[in-house]
Amino acid sequence: MDGVLLENMWRVVKPEDDLWIIGDFAFGAPAKDKDYLHQIFGQLPGARQHLIVGNHDSDLTQALGWASVSHLKEVSDGPKKQRNTLCHYPMITWNHARREALQLFGHVHNNWRGSRNSVNVSVDVWEFMPVTYDDIARRAKKLPINKHWADVEHRRELN
């Protein structure tokens, strides 16, 4: 599986790109093998690799040569350079949620694709391929509005 994921990344991620891993870089026995983690990490494409910490990311994973390691990060992207929120876990609302910013998560694997503005970016729901902001934004428009959106953001209607 790791070989397929790496091959898919190399097909999509350009040398100048930032690669964001939204949690769970490794799982099971490989996640406890320091040499294996370094071997896989050394094969990642892109100019910079970033980790958003997931529930399976041990200290060994977090200690790899990431450009950044955080539990939650705002990243400017999209046509308006909105500040999108990256977190391993799905959220109902976040900073800039009313300003067309998306929230990107993984944790639930293929159990839920997300909602109109909070999108599951797990490889499980993207045919084990990395995705760009444009891919995510296109999918977001087809997803339903979170049924709790009005409960937490009552002053802003979601388009």
PETABEL-V414398 format. One record per pair of residues at least 24 apart in sequence whose C-alpha atoms are under 8 Angstrom apart, sorted by the first residue. I is the first residue (numbers start at 1). GAP is how many residues later the second one is. D is the distance in whole Angstrom. If there is no record, write none. Layout:
I GAP D
I GAP D
This chain:
2 38 8
4 124 8
5 123 6
5 124 7
6 37 7
6 38 7
8 120 7
8 121 6
8 122 7
9 35 8
9 36 7
9 120 7
9 121 6
10 34 8
10 35 6
12 117 8
12 118 7
12 119 8
13 32 6
13 33 6
13 117 8
14 31 7
14 32 6
15 30 7
15 31 4
15 32 5
16 30 6
16 31 5
17 29 5
17 30 6
17 31 7
18 28 6
18 29 6
18 30 5
18 31 6
18 32 7
19 26 7
19 27 6
19 28 8
19 29 6
19 30 5
19 31 6
20 29 6
20 30 5
20 31 6
20 32 7
21 28 8
21 29 6
21 30 5
21 31 6
22 29 6
22 30 5
22 31 7
22 32 7
22 64 7
22 65 7
22 66 5
22 82 8
22 83 6
22 84 6
22 99 8
22 100 8
23 28 7
23 29 5
23 30 5
23 31 4
23 32 7
23 33 7
23 34 7
23 65 5
23 83 7
23 84 7
24 29 7
24 30 5
24 31 7
24 32 5
24 33 5
24 83 8
25 26 8
25 29 8
25 31 8
25 32 6
25 36 7
26 30 7
26 31 7
26 35 8
27 29 6
27 30 8
31 25 8
31 26 8
31 27 7
31 29 8
31 30 7
32 26 8
32 28 7
34 26 7
37 24 7
37 27 8
38 26 7
41 24 8
52 34 7
52 35 6
52 36 6
53 34 8
53 35 7
54 34 5
54 35 8
54 53 7
55 52 8
77 56 7
78 55 6
78 56 7
90 24 8
90 28 7
90 29 8
90 30 8
91 27 7
92 26 7
92 54 7
92 56 7
92 57 7
92 60 8
93 56 8
93 59 7
93 60 8
98 55 8
98 58 6
98 60 8
102 35 8
113 30 8
114 29 7
115 25 7
115 28 5
115 29 5
115 30 5
115 31 5
116 24 5
116 25 6
116 26 7
116 27 5
116 28 5
116 29 5
116 30 7
117 24 8
117 28 8
